[in-house]
Amino acid sequence: MYELSPKDLLKQARNVYTQKEIADYIGRDVRTVKRWEVNEGGPPKYAAHGLQQLVIPLSSESSSHSDFTFIDLFAGIGGIRMGFESVGGKCVFTSEWNKYAVKTYSENFPMDHPVQGDITEIHENDVPDHDLLLAGFPCQPFSIAGVSKKNSMGRSHGFDCDTQGTLFFDIERIIREKQPKAFLLENVKNLKSHDKGNTFRVIKRTLEDDLGYEVYPMVIDAKGFVPQHRERIYIVGFRKDVGFSWDLFKKPDVSATSMADILHPEDGTEVFDDGSQWIQTDGGLVNPKYTLSDKLWTYLFDYAAKHKAKGNGFGYGMVKPDDTARTLSARYYKDGSEILVYQGEDKNPRRLTPRECARLMGYPDSFKIPVSDTQAYKQFGNSVAVPVIREVARIMKPYIIASKEEDVEDRQYRLFG
């Protein structure tokens, strides 16, 4: 297993806790923790146990029975993990490099393992054995927005991208070494058409011909699961032909949800225990800070009008309670233009609050949001629609279990004939 040094343990703890919180937990003063942080050698070895208990809290839930094990790569804030835990899976390894995402992830999942950082620096032998590999690998090199941005900057994208695009090959080397029974890869819909289909052909050929898996791709729109038009490609793979079929996937009616299901009611009935500033305590109205300024609203209105006159579709997206939203993106923090909430003719529209973004992605209200609004918008814009993942997990589970049982029977046959 991949073990952390005292210095790395302290770094992990600081992703979530303040220096004072760490000092109080391990029985030291704040000055000592500060000194450990600046010292090249980090904390002394005797501090490792206390730090480890802080980073890896003991949990009866984590030690309970599980139907299968999985690893969570490019984990983000844990949306894919949440879906597969809901059907009886147990996470045994997590990798996520963004410190703000790690903070949110760590606040929401009781773990018996630390969150590892950059997957490119982790050797595949240090990844534990697992039944299922999950990876929502970075999509910017393949998304329409990502490709347009890189083209305008004269930079490469997809498999020519020297950073995120090649992260698929970290998935490949782990699958090759650990041979999980199954995997689920998630990415933007545009992955299938990127570079005239060449990128997807490389991925599919690698998974099928090089690694020997049966591969089942499917593009799914989250509309109906959540009130958001969000198309993503889900690539399911099994080491053996188990007869998996997407025909078992149950998609709700597209009108099953609307923005009314996720918007703050603004009638005083909603109360938050975490002291959030999303709504005002007096009357329950959404905090005015989420309403667009006159300057920003005028800019967005004029920008949309200019492009409409040219016959283009560029502009803001306005929603009312009965509507479905556009796709929430990681750039939502900039101006909120893709999803603006109508507040009446005499009032500027507003952004969604971070809690509304969480709901739009299918996260329960119990999900903690311990980061700034800017980071929260980025995190939910980069995340997955949890109800979609839950349904994918539901139809994959029987085949994962069947693969496990078949492996046991094969081993018994080899041993006893």
Stockholm file with secondary structure:
# STOCKHOLM 1.0

chainA/1-417         MYELSPKDLLKQARNVYTQKEIADYIGRDVRTVKRWEVNEGGPPKYAAHGLQQLVIPLSSESSSHSDFTFIDLFAGIGGIRMGFESVGGKCVFTSEWNKYAVKTYSENFPMDHPVQGDITEIHENDVPDHDLLLAGFPCQPFSIAGVSKKNSMGRSHGFDCDTQGTLFFDIERIIREKQPKAFLLENVKNLKSHDKGNTFRVIKRTLEDDLGYEVYPMVIDAKGFVPQHRERIYIVGFRKDVGFSWDLFKKPDVSATSMADILHPEDGTEVFDDGSQWIQTDGGLVNPKYTLSDKLWTYLFDYAAKHKAKGNGFGYGMVKPDDTARTLSARYYKDGSEILVYQGEDKNPRRLTPRECARLMGYPDSFKIPVSDTQAYKQFGNSVAVPVIREVARIMKPYIIASKEEDVEDRQYRLFG
#=GR chainA/1-417 SS CCCCCHHHHHHHHHTTSCHHHHHHHHTCCHHHHHHHHHSTTCSCGGGHHHHHHHHSCCCTTTTSCCSEEEEEESCTTSHHHHHHHTTTEEEEEEECCCHHHHHHHHHHCCCSSCEECCGGGSCGGGSCCCSEEEECCCCTTTSHHHHHHHHHTTCCCGGGCTTTGGGHHHHHHHHHHHCCSEEEEEEEGGGGTGGGGHHHHHHHHIIIIITCCEEEEEEEECBTTBSBCCEEEEEEEESSCCCCCGGGCCCCCTTSCCGGGTSCCCSSCCCCTTCCSSBCTTTCCBCGGGBCCHHHHHHHHHHHHHHHHTTCCCSCCEECTTCCBCCCCTTHHHHCTTSEECCCTTSCCBCCCHHHHHHHTTCCTTSCCCSCHHHHHHHHHTSCCHHHHHHHHHHHHHHHHHHHHHHHHHHHHHHHC
#=GC SS_cons         CCCCCHHHHHHHHHTTSCHHHHHHHHTCCHHHHHHHHHSTTCSCGGGHHHHHHHHSCCCTTTTSCCSEEEEEESCTTSHHHHHHHTTTEEEEEEECCCHHHHHHHHHHCCCSSCEECCGGGSCGGGSCCCSEEEECCCCTTTSHHHHHHHHHTTCCCGGGCTTTGGGHHHHHHHHHHHCCSEEEEEEEGGGGTGGGGHHHHHHHHIIIIITCCEEEEEEEECBTTBSBCCEEEEEEEESSCCCCCGGGCCCCCTTSCCGGGTSCCCSSCCCCTTCCSSBCTTTCCBCGGGBCCHHHHHHHHHHHHHHHHTTCCCSCCEECTTCCBCCCCTTHHHHCTTSEECCCTTSCCBCCCHHHHHHHTTCCTTSCCCSCHHHHHHHHHTSCCHHHHHHHHHHHHHHHHHHHHHHHHHHHHHHHC
//
